[in-house]
Amino acid sequence: MATTIASDSGSAPQGGSTRERILQVALELFTEQGYDKTSIRDIAEQLGVTKAALYYHFKSKADILLELHLRLHGLGERLLDALEALPSGEARARAWPQLLDGFITAVDDNRELVALHQRNQSALEALHDSERHRAANDDIERQLRRLLAGSELPPEMRVRMVCSLGAVMAGLLTDGIVDDISHEARVALVRTSVADMFRAP
């Protein structure tokens, strides 16, 4: 039986740690009014703490944004970890549709993070040169290459797996293309599109 992808909701439980409460308030403000229009003071005032208390946990507003962005990376890492835990290329090929469906569910459960990603593209692009962001991207790329670039999987399955992953990312995370479709409808349509890729002719 395939491993499922654990969902890690972007919402922190009420009464959680100060760090988690900072991230939750920042997520709400960055999504509602935009990263550029939100100040450290705004976040601190919403929390009822001083700016100094906030800086104890994060060095800058950009660090807060990066931490939130990397939670989306975490969903991808869990998908690849579940795939890598399987014993063979054949097992991975069989499990991939179910694992990818679990990934879609995890993205859906973290729709606040998706909205943050979609509404703050320029701010997020400015983070791409940070060492931590580069390291996270490099880790995912290396793992993806290790799992899919080898000859253990049939070529048609490798291509299908790559294309289906790209379909999920484009359908759920890309901004400005299908924004007129509601999130719920997009999730349903992406599920159908991905399932069609693996349906026997």
Secondary structure by P-SEA (a helix, b strand, c coil): cbbbbbbbcccccccccaaaaaaaaaaaaaaacccccccaaaaaaaacccaaaaaaccccaaaaaaaaaaaaaaaaaaaaaaaaacccaaaaaaaaaaaaaaaaaaaaaaaaaaaaaaacaaaaaaacccaaaaaaaaaaaaaaaaccccccccaaaaaaaaaaaaaaaaacccccccccccaaaaaaaaaaaaaaaaccc
